[in-house]
Amino acid sequence: MMTKDGIAQMIRKLGKRLDIKLSPHKLRHSFAISFLRNGANPFELQIALGHTTLEMTRRYTQALGFDDVYKRHVVASPVDRLMK
């Protein structure tokens, strides 16, 4: 049976093999940002990460920048859709 510490150790060893700094937290953070950038909303991320409140999820949304918001705006803007 794999333990939490055993999995963390495997992830760190993989990072060493790949010559990158890798940890369970970095993988979780990378997943969260990628999930949001690919169209998920904070509520979906909250469920995916198992957060009971949006407070923790908000930390990931704050990592997004202007470019991320602009890309979503272009997709959602009713004015931009009229111009196409």
N, C-alpha and C positions, 0 to 999 in steps of 0.2 A: 504494500500500500504506500502510495506517495504522500509525503507530508508537505505542508506549506513550505517549510525550510528546505526540504529536499528539492522541490520544484524551483525555488529561488536559487539554490546552488547550481542546478542544471542550467538555468538561464544565464547566470554569471559565467559559468564555464563556456557556454556557447559564445558569449560576448568575447571572452579571452581568445577563443579559437578564431573568431572573426576580426580580432584586434579592434574591438569597439567596446565602449563602456555600456553594459547592458544590465538592466535590473527589472524585476517585475513591475515596479512603479513606472519606469520609462516605457515599458511595453503598454501598460494600461493608459498612460498619458498619450502616447502616440496613437493608440486605437481611438481614444476619445476625440482627439483633434481631427483625425482622418474621418471618423464617423460623422462629425458635424460638417466638415468641409464637403462631404459627399452627399449632403442633403438632409441628414437627420436633424430633427429638432431637439431642443434640450429635454423635452419630456421623454422622447424615445431614448436618449442617452441616459437619463435618470433610471429608466427601467433596465437598460442593458448593463449598467454598472451596479445595479442593486442599491442605489441610494434611496433613503427613505424621505429625504427632502431635496428641494432644488438647490439648497445652499452649497453643497459640495459640487454639484453639477455646474453651478455658476462659475466656479473656478476655471473650468475648462472653456466655457464660452468667453471668458475674459482673455484667453490666450489667442483668440481670433483677432485679426487685424482689419484695417479698412478695406484691403483688397478682397478679403473673404466676404465682407458685408456687401461690397460693391457688386461682386459676381452674383450674389443671391438677389440683390436689388434688380439687376438687369433681367433676371429670369422672372421676377415677380411683378415688375412694373407694368401697370395697365397702359400707360402712355407709350412705353417702349414697344409693347405688343401691337399697338395701333399703327406705329410707324413702319412695321415690317410688311 
